[in-house]
């Protein structure tokens, strides 16, 4: 194993690259864009997941905007033209 791989700093940086929030933001935003309600899926489950994805996708956004985005994404995920 190369010496730099044995250092604490190297391990921390590698873990942050792999599991850190900054790299995951785009993953959460992508999941948010493609998330649709499954057949028979309870609305409460969909709503909770949308709110969670919005929180992770927009870490620096105020709560008011999180609520707005979560509502918009929830309605889009319903895929109901009557709404």
N, C-alpha and C positions, 0 to 999 in steps of 0.2 A: 504494500500500500504506500503511495507517495506520502511524504511527510505532511504536506498541506492538508491531506484528507484526515489526518489524525488530530488536527487542531479543533478546538471548540468552536472558534469563529467559522471555520469552513462548514462544520456540521450545522450550525445555526443558520447560516446563509442558505445552505442547500435545503433545509427544511422550510425556510421562509419562501424560497422560490417554488417549492412543490406545494406547500399547504397554506401559504400566506394569503391574506385577504386581497391584496392588490391584484394578484394574478387571477384570483377567482371571481373578481367583479365581472369580467367579460363572460365567464362561464354562466354566472347567474343571470346576466342580461340576456344571453342567448336562450337559456332555458325559459325565461319569462316570455320571450317573444313567441316561442313555439308551443307553449303549454296550452292545452285545450282540455275541456271537460270530457272525461271519459263517460261512456254510456252507463247510466245508473249511478254515477259518482255523486255523493252527497254534496250539496252546495256549501255546507260548512267546511268540508275538507278542502274543496277547491279554494274557498275564500282564505282559509288559513295558510295554504301553501302559497297563494299569490302574495299575501302580505309578507310572508317570510322571504320569498324570492325578491320582492321589492326592497325590503330592508337590507338584504345582502348585496343586491345589485347597485344600490344607491346609498352607500355608507354615510356620505356627508350631507345628505338631504334632511331637511327639517321634517318633523313628524306630520305636519300639515300636508306637505308635498307627498310623503310616503302614503298617507291615506288616499290622496287624490289618485296617485299612480296605481295603487292597489285596486281601487274601484274600477278604473279604466281597464286594467288588465283582466280583472274578474269578468266584466261585461264582455270583453272581446273573447275570452275563453269559453263563454257560454255558447257561442256560435248560433245565436238565436236572432234572426233578422227582425222579429217583432219587438225586440228590445231596442 
